[in-house]
Amino acid sequence: MPELCELTEPDARRHRRTDGLRKPACHADQVRTTQELPDRIRYRVALRVLPYVFLLYVVAFLDRVNVSYAALGLAREPWFNPEVLGFGAGIFFIGYVLLEVPSTIVVERWSARKWMARIMISWGLIASSMGFVHSAHGFYALRFLLGVGEAGFFPGMIVYLSHWFTDRDRAKAFSLFYIAVPFSYVIGAPLSGLFLRVHWFGLEGWRWIFIVEGIPALVLGVLNLWLLTDWPRDAGWLEPRDREALQAAIDAERQGKPSHLPVLEYAKHRAVVVLMVIYFLAVCGSYGFGIWLPTMLKQFSGLADFQITLLAALPYLVSLVCVLIGAWSSDRSGDRRWHTAVPLFVMAAGLSIGSVWHVSTLGWLMFGFCLVGAGVYTFIPSFWSLPGRHLSGVAAAVSVGLITSIGNVGGFVGPYLMGWLQSTTHSFAVGMGVLLAFQVAAGLLVFALKPAPSST
């Protein structure tokens, strides 16, 4: 197995560069492989990094999807209808994809700490401004700007986590970061339900959902400048020897993988292209389902808004548990492909209950939606472990940006398609059937990826 660094004289202090990163000299008793990285370092990093990035993503996703709950109140506005919701929810991603690739390069080459501060302050201001829209055009404009403001956060954080976790722990780290998504639904649903009931200072409850839920992003954006650390070598909260060992382990995994590619080569790289298509199809399903879930439940049951928001949280409670179990199983077995494909098939099975079987009771519909929850995000930790098995350095960062850019176009297509089909057919069954087909296709495409051995 390759050594992480070469033994030099004990008093050596110089660092040489590898792929744009420092590769430190090490002492004789330092780790030699990523498997030998001491548990105390791994646990220390996890406890320091993961809770905070989890909190950041909870806030990010809450501001991204709270429109699905605000739609219950917006439905009373004369300018609002299903097509406005579908287009407005989706246009977020048109703005979002514009800065995906540049953001990942900035995080890799400059500073995650400073760039994430910029992103969060921008989107916090725009998210709160959503509470003051009075027309469909204003709704579209601010949703587009919200996407521009938040652009690069998710792929940037994927790259950032790869600076701190080796392949051995990467799926678990991604899962603990990504459970912020179902968790944001779980807390956002009842919280938004409560805001829908208020009428403060003459403003409707749906406006307060946007105004209040944008404030945490502003606060955390400022705190990022003190609480995020760019690289292990910069971590004052680690012992010097631990900093060197962790940085050496991260650098060693990058060796032997392409770190730079010409621009056109990304479009020809088989793994990157397949991952882009898989992610596009999966995102069509996750956002097409998530944005329309409260509205589907309202149309089917006729329950009060607050009851709807509580029901809408249940699939994501299931998702919370399944994401953690799936990531643990993936890291334990070392498998990525099956742990990516199977959840997509499970989601398709859940969508079939609302589209193919035409259930007539709320209980059966919720069973199907909870099956969707079991699969909708469970594939993510394994999926985002795959790019690093084929590329490294800037090439891996750019590939993550490209995958999220193309994939997140599905965040426009899925919600808009659902809204258009509902307006055309006056039913959500056809839309769910289309999303079902997308998930099956995504799951099958996973097996078009050539297995790549993990770094050791």
Secondary structure, 3 states (H helix, E strand, C coil): CCCCCCECCCCCCCEEEECCEEEECECCCCCCCHHHCCHHHHHHHHHHHHHHHHHHHHHHHHHHHCHHHHHHHHCCCCCCCHHHHHHHHHHHHHHHHCCHHHHHHHHHHCCHHHHHHHHHHHHHHHHHHHHHCCCHHHHHHHHHHHHHHHCCHHHHHHHHHHCCCCHHHHHHHHHHHHCHHHHHHHHHHHHHHHHHCCCHHHCCHHHHHHHHHHHHHHHHHHHHHHHCCCCHHHCCCCCHHHHHHHHHHHHHHHCCCCCCCCHHHHHHCHHHHHHHHHHHHHHHHHHHHHHHHHHHHHHHHCCCHHHHHHHHHHHHHHHHHHHHHHHHHHHHHCCCHHHHHHHHHHHHHHHHHHHCCCCCCHHHHHHHHHHHHHHHCCCHHHHCCCHHHCCCHHHHHHHHHHHHHHHHCHHHHHHHHHHHHHHHHCCCHHHHHHHHHHHHHHHHHHHHCCCCCCCC
